[in-house]
């Protein structure tokens, strides 16, 4: 039997770090005014890091037998954390911002501290995924050419495949490294229309040439040539023959000078006679489909609302006068977006919810126990528009839900059908927007949790009543977008009943046997539904996520 007594060992070695008596290494870090020197012991550095083992072999020794290592590319803040880890095996990142944690991971990897680098990489993926999504270009740029950080690469590859608009619409998209952009364009599973990919590529190319005139009509041949050179690795990856003729003439033709003459001739020929052979290679069409959403069911997957809330919301959607029982909720709810998982940037909402209809927004108000939100039966639409679009529906509503010290829920249906919702022109500031400002999510700093600009006003008369008595302007702790759809178990029961009815009507069985078969199918469906529902309640009580 072996006793592993690491706590005291860690404490003693941490004390050694502050012992200046027998140090024999000085490490100078950072630049200019921030430059700082740290003293250390070569025996500790060598045993903990193969990088320092190699550096100390080549470091010169002064007359006092002190070796000096200079690392100007590591900040003093980062290196102090690393040195404490080397001596004591402890890293305290409480209250440390995600960018600093990311930089700490990169520098730990550079210093060949594998244990620390891997631990921080896992922490970022598991706990700071919203920050990683928001800063895609910054992170992806720095890890793309590295053989390390496979976890982060898998994380981003999954995002690229499922939610490419999060990359293309990000604020720092145009700073994306060329090799990274090329690898994205080469994917067959990039779920974006080809003409939009063309637009993004042109946008990226122009951003790399800031001296180009803003007006395309003023471009010279030299300007087109500059753009062509910039995009020489990107243009061959565009699937030109999967772009409509209308888009070719409207969006590609203005830039035909950046294309090789042969490809342009083939594009024209293909648009006129698609069955004739062409010289240029025809790349396969990309796989475009809606991203898969987590499936099922009422409650456990939500971090904000519970089963009773789902029953209440379902009743309101159906305009029922009484609340559905938990066993009879006619809808399934799928989680499309969660702020703490996907980020709080308004544009993230428009990118991830685009095209989804029948959705419920739920938001947890900061500083209170309030849960507010709204139901939109219409498709969310992230199309670019010059002015705000006022959306018409008679079925939307806004609400607050009983929670904590809030004893009663509030339902407020739309009364001005012509202005039930607003789809804003500026999707970098505004998220879901019901009525005038009866319920609206807004941020001028790209984070709904920060600047207290979300609203629940009550004086515009677009909805029946105010849904919040304590908050007009507020920030949020978290929010979710839930997609409602028919309960598949009800559909199963109906399907089995139809089968039994068909058997019943064949006249093949005598009356007693017919009833037996019909009841068998019906009972099987009911048992299956009750079994799955009971499992959901068990999982909800144990606070585990349940996916069917």
Protein Blocks (a to p, Z undefined) as FASTA:
>chain_A
ZZddfklmmmmmmmmmmpmklgcbdcdedehjlpccddddfklmmmmomklmmmmmmpcc
dfkopacdddfkbcfklmmmmmmmmmnopacfehiafklmmmmmmmmmmnopaklmmmmm
mmmmmmmmmmmmmmmmmmmmmmmmpcghklmmmmmmmmmmmmmmlmmmpmklmmpcfklm
mmmmmpmklccdfklmmmmmmmmmmmmmmmbcfblklpcfklmmmmmmmmmmmmmmpcfk
lccfklmmmmmmmmmmmpcfklmmmmmmmmmmmmbccfbdcddddddddddddehiehjl
pckbcfklmmmmmmmmnopabdcdfklccbdcddfbdfklnopafklmmmmmgoiahiac
ddddehiabdcddddfbdcdfbdcfbdcddddfkbccddddehjlfbdcddddfblmlmb
ccdfblmlbccdehjllpccddfklpaklnopaccdfklopambdcbfkbmbdcdfbdcd
ddddddfklmmmmmmmmmmmmmmmnomacfklmmmmmmmmmmmmmmmmmmmmmmmmmmmm
nopacdZZ
